[in-house]
Amino acid sequence: MTTLQVELFRSDDYVSAGQVPLLPLLRRVFEPLIGQSLAGTRFELLFLPVADSRRLSGPPSLVNLRSSHGYVQVRILHNGTVVYQHPHSVREIIARPLQQLLVDRGPQESHWGFGVRGPGLDRIALVRPVPDVVNQVDISRGGRGARLFHVEEVRSPEPPHADLASLGVDEPKPQEEQDETSRIGVVVAPSVVRELVGELPFSSEVEEGGFLAGHVYRDQHRPEGHLVRVNAALPAERTGASMFHFTFTGESFLRISALLASRGRDEQLLGWYHTHLFQATSAIGLSSIDVDLHTSTFHQAWQVAALVNISADGGRMLRFYHADGREMRQAPYWVARR
């Protein structure tokens, strides 16, 4: 068996937490089963496309992040002779011995995710489930009694006026081709650009993302337009993700609201960012899933979506988009002095 590793992700936020070799876990299972030492034997594993997304109860609880291939055909050979052959669930032969190891490795953690990594397995999508929502209250309304309360929107104050120069832009030429009809212009702090195009450790297996924070202004030279000044890109918590999509939860928004308040900078939620795990082209921008997420979640006309395309060689390209009805249009952006 080519050396395989089990990649670990702690908590139901699935934060990368290193890896452990697979072979010792398998030997821990099969040596008692076969009744002999398996030192020097060869394991051959064929992961089968049979889904099994069940969580192994804890403590700690465990979930296979490559659950689309939840079963594996095992062959054990000694000196070329097959001494064992049988299919098993990944939960049985990997998650269970791994659970025992994790009790000692991270006794404070109540939940882990894992995924087997090795040649050929990169074609099996690693999917981070949407975490369970805590402190959720379901309210059902029945009968015809009088309403006890009602909710109405509080209008935000009109943003102040600004132009590119006042927001720290020296060069009027944007990073992307100028769309003369775009209602939104984006000014980005250089630290945010450095993070999004180089410093943030994005996954190469699942889309990742977060929120954009800063301030919004009326465009001094275009009364119907807005300029947004992005001061921070803040990774989201309590999200779900796969190779093809990125999902916020209600808790994601509760936590970003608390974080913006704690920063004490009177910042607004300007929108969101996320990655695509393929090279950027002029023809492919946001997916239909991205458009639906933005238009159903970010309702202010000036809120934007930043897209970071990551190519196979690790190169990154940054673009911004804004809503125009149910469509998304690319917005020009500038990098501020500081």
C-alpha positions in Angstrom: 0.0 0.0 0.0 1.4 3.4 -1.0 1.8 5.4 2.2 -1.6 7.0 3.0 -2.3 9.7 5.5 -5.4 10.6 7.5 -5.9 14.3 7.4 -7.4 15.7 10.6 -9.8 18.7 11.1 -10.8 19.7 14.7 -14.2 20.9 15.9 -17.3 21.2 13.6 -15.6 24.3 12.1 -13.2 21.7 10.6 -9.9 23.6 11.3 -7.0 21.8 9.7 -5.1 19.9 12.5 -2.3 17.9 10.7 -2.3 14.3 9.8 -1.5 10.8 11.0 -0.4 7.7 9.1 -3.1 5.3 8.1 -1.2 2.0 8.3 -0.9 1.9 12.2 -4.7 2.4 12.4 -5.3 -0.5 10.0 -3.0 -2.8 11.9 -4.7 -1.9 15.2 -8.0 -3.2 13.6 -6.8 -6.2 11.7 -4.1 -7.8 13.8 -6.7 -8.9 16.5 -9.1 -9.9 13.8 -6.6 -12.1 11.9 -4.8 -13.2 15.0 -1.2 -12.4 13.8 1.3 -9.6 13.5 0.9 -7.8 10.2 4.4 -6.4 10.2 5.8 -6.6 6.6 2.4 -7.3 5.0 0.9 -5.3 2.2 -2.5 -3.6 2.4 -4.4 -2.9 -0.8 -7.4 -0.6 -0.4 -10.0 0.2 -3.0 -12.3 3.0 -1.9 -15.9 2.4 -3.2 -18.3 5.1 -4.3 -20.9 4.2 -1.8 -21.9 7.1 0.4 -21.8 6.9 4.2 -22.2 10.3 5.9 -23.1 9.0 9.3 -21.3 10.5 12.2 -19.5 8.2 14.6 -20.8 9.1 18.0 -18.2 10.1 20.6 -16.5 11.3 22.5 -15.1 12.6 20.3 -17.6 12.3 17.5 -16.1 11.8 14.0 -17.3 12.4 10.5 -15.7 11.3 7.2 -15.2 14.4 5.0 -14.9 12.1 1.9 -18.2 10.5 2.7 -19.1 9.9 -1.0 -16.7 6.9 -0.7 -17.7 5.5 2.7 -16.7 1.9 2.1 -13.4 0.3 1.2 -12.4 -3.1 -0.2 -9.5 -4.4 1.9 -6.9 -7.0 0.7 -4.0 -8.0 2.9 -1.1 -9.9 1.4 1.9 -11.7 3.0 4.7 -12.7 0.7 2.3 -12.4 -2.3 -0.4 -14.5 -0.7 -3.8 -13.1 0.2 -4.4 -13.6 3.9 -7.5 -11.5 4.2 -10.0 -9.9 1.8 -13.3 -8.2 2.7 -15.2 -4.9 2.3 -15.6 -2.7 5.3 -17.0 0.7 6.1 -14.5 3.6 6.6 -16.2 4.3 9.9 -15.4 0.8 11.1 -11.7 0.4 10.1 -10.5 4.0 10.1 -12.8 6.2 12.2 -13.0 3.8 15.2 -9.2 3.4 15.8 -8.7 7.0 15.0 -11.3 7.9 17.7 -9.2 6.2 20.3 -6.1 8.0 19.1 -7.8 11.4 19.2 -8.9 10.9 22.8 -5.2 11.3 23.8 -4.3 13.8 21.0 -7.0 16.4 21.8 -9.0 15.5 24.9 -10.6 18.9 24.9 -12.1 18.5 21.4 -15.6 16.9 21.2 -15.7 16.6 17.5 -13.3 15.9 14.6 -13.5 15.5 10.8 -11.1 13.3 8.8 -10.2 12.4 5.2 -7.8 9.9 3.8 -5.2 11.5 1.6 -3.0 9.8 -0.9 -2.5 9.1 -4.6 -5.8 9.0 -6.5 -7.9 10.2 -3.6 -7.6 13.8 -4.6 -10.3 13.0 -7.2 -12.7 12.3 -4.3 -14.3 15.5 -3.1 -13.6 16.5 0.4 -16.8 18.1 1.8 -17.1 20.1 5.0 -20.6 19.7 6.4 -22.6 22.7 7.6 -22.2 22.7 11.4 -25.0 22.2 13.8 -26.7 25.4 14.8 -26.7 26.0 18.5 -29.1 28.2 20.5 -31.7 27.9 17.7 -35.3 28.4 18.6 -38.2 27.3 16.3 -41.3 29.4 16.6 -44.6 28.2 15.2 -47.6 30.5 15.1 -51.1 29.1 15.4 -54.6 30.4 16.2 -55.9 33.8 15.6 -54.8 35.7 18.7 -53.5 39.3 18.5 -49.9 39.8 17.5 -47.6 40.2 20.4 -44.9 42.0 18.4 -44.0 43.0 14.9 -40.7 43.7 13.1 -40.0 46.5 10.8 -36.8 47.6 9.0 -34.9 50.5 10.4 -33.5 52.6 7.6 -29.7 53.1 7.6 -28.4 56.7 7.6 -27.3 58.1 4.3 -23.6 57.4 3.7 -21.2 60.3 3.5 -19.8 61.5 0.2 -16.3 60.6 -1.0 -14.1 60.2 -4.1 -11.2 58.0 -5.0 -8.6 60.5 -3.9 -10.1 60.9 -0.5 -10.2 57.1 0.0 -6.4 56.9 -0.7 -6.3 56.1 -4.4 -3.4 57.8 -6.3 -3.9 56.1 -9.7 -7.3 56.5 -11.3 -6.9 53.4 -13.5 -8.6 50.4 -11.8 -7.1 46.9 -11.5 -9.8 45.6 -13.7 -11.3 47.0 -16.9 -13.5 50.0 -16.1 -17.2 49.4 -16.6 -18.5 52.9 -17.2 -22.0 51.9 -16.2 -21.0 50.2 -12.9 -22.8 51.7 -10.0 -20.2 50.4 -7.5 -16.5 51.1 -7.2 -14.3 49.1 -4.7 -11.3 50.6 -2.9 -9.2 47.9 -1.2 -6.6 48.3 1.6 -3.3 46.9 0.4 -3.2 44.5 3.4 -6.5 42.9 2.2 -5.1 42.4 -1.3 -2.0 40.8 0.1 -4.1 38.4 2.2 -6.5 37.4 -0.6 -3.9 37.0 -3.3 -1.2 35.4 -1.2 -1.1 35.2 2.5 -4.4 33.6 3.6 -3.8 29.8 3.7 -6.7 28.7 1.4 -7.5 25.0 1.0 -6.8 23.3 -2.3 -9.7 20.9 -1.8 -12.7 22.9 -0.7 -13.9 26.4 -1.3 -13.3 28.8 1.6 -14.5 32.3 2.3 -15.5 35.0 4.8 -16.7 38.5 5.1 -15.6 42.0 3.9 -15.6 44.8 6.4 -15.1 48.6 5.9 -17.1 51.6 5.0 -19.5 52.7 2.3 -19.7 56.2 0.7 -21.8 58.0 -1.9 -19.7 58.5 -5.0 -19.1 62.3 -5.1 -18.9 62.3 -8.9 -21.8 60.0 -9.5 -24.8 60.7 -7.3 -26.4 57.3 -7.9 -23.2 55.4 -7.4 -21.4 54.1 -4.3 -17.7 53.6 -3.3 -16.9 50.9 -0.8 -13.6 50.9 1.1 -12.6 47.4 2.1 -10.5 47.5 5.3 -10.6 43.8 6.3 -11.2 40.3 5.0 -12.4 38.3 8.0 -12.6 34.4 7.6 -16.1 33.2 8.3 -16.9 30.7 11.1 -19.5 27.9 11.2 -19.6 27.4 7.5 -20.1 24.5 5.1 -18.0 23.9 2.1 -17.1 21.5 -0.7 -15.0 21.7 -3.9 -18.1 23.3 -5.6 -19.8 25.5 -3.1 -19.4 27.6 0.1 -22.3 28.0 2.6 -22.8 30.5 5.5 -25.1 29.7 8.5 -27.0 31.9 10.8 -24.2 31.6 13.3 -21.7 32.8 10.7 -23.6 36.1 10.7 -24.0 36.3 14.5 -20.2 35.8 14.9 -19.2 38.4 12.3 -21.6 40.9 13.9 -20.0 40.3 17.3 -16.5 40.6 15.7 -17.3 43.9 14.0 -18.7 45.3 17.3 -15.6 44.2 19.2 -13.2 45.8 16.6 -14.7 49.1 17.6 -14.2 50.8 14.2 -17.8 51.5 13.2 -17.3 49.1 10.2 -20.1 47.8 8.0 -20.5 44.4 6.5 -19.6 45.2 2.9 -20.2 41.7 1.5 -18.3 38.5 1.3 -15.4 36.7 -0.4 -14.8 33.1 -1.4 -12.5 30.9 -3.5 -12.9 29.0 -6.8 -10.4 26.1 -7.2 -9.6 26.7 -10.9 -7.9 29.3 -13.0 -9.8 32.5 -13.7 -11.1 33.2 -17.2 -12.9 36.2 -18.6 -15.9 34.0 -19.4 -16.3 32.4 -16.0 -16.9 34.4 -12.9 -19.4 33.7 -10.1 -21.4 30.5 -10.4 -25.2 30.4 -10.3 -25.0 29.1 -6.7 -22.8 32.2 -5.8 -25.3 34.5 -7.5 -28.2 33.0 -5.6 -26.3 33.2 -2.3 -25.4 36.9 -2.8 -28.8 38.1 -4.1 -30.7 36.3 -1.4 -28.4 37.2 1.5 -26.7 40.6 0.8 -29.5 42.9 0.1 -27.8 46.3 0.2 -27.1 47.6 -3.4 -23.5 48.5 -2.4 -22.6 45.1 -1.0 -20.1 43.2 -3.1 -18.8 39.7 -3.6 -15.0 39.1 -4.0 -13.9 36.1 -5.9 -10.4 34.6 -5.6 -9.6 32.1 -8.3 -6.8 29.7 -7.4 -5.0 27.9 -10.3 -3.3 24.6 -10.2 0.2 26.2 -9.7 -1.1 28.2 -6.7 -1.5 31.5 -8.5 -4.5 33.7 -7.5 -6.7 36.2 -9.2 -9.0 38.7 -7.4 -12.2 40.1 -8.8 -15.2 41.9 -7.3 -18.9 41.7 -8.3 -22.0 43.6 -7.4 -25.7 42.8 -7.9 -27.7 44.3 -10.7 -31.2 43.0 -10.2 -30.9 39.2 -10.1 -27.6 39.3 -12.1 -24.0 40.0 -11.0 -21.7 42.4 -12.7 -18.0 42.8 -12.3 -17.0 45.9 -10.4 -13.8 47.9 -10.9 -11.4 48.0 -8.0 -8.5 50.1 -6.9 -5.7 49.4 -4.3 -5.4 52.3 -1.8 -2.1 53.7 -0.6 -2.5 52.2 2.9 
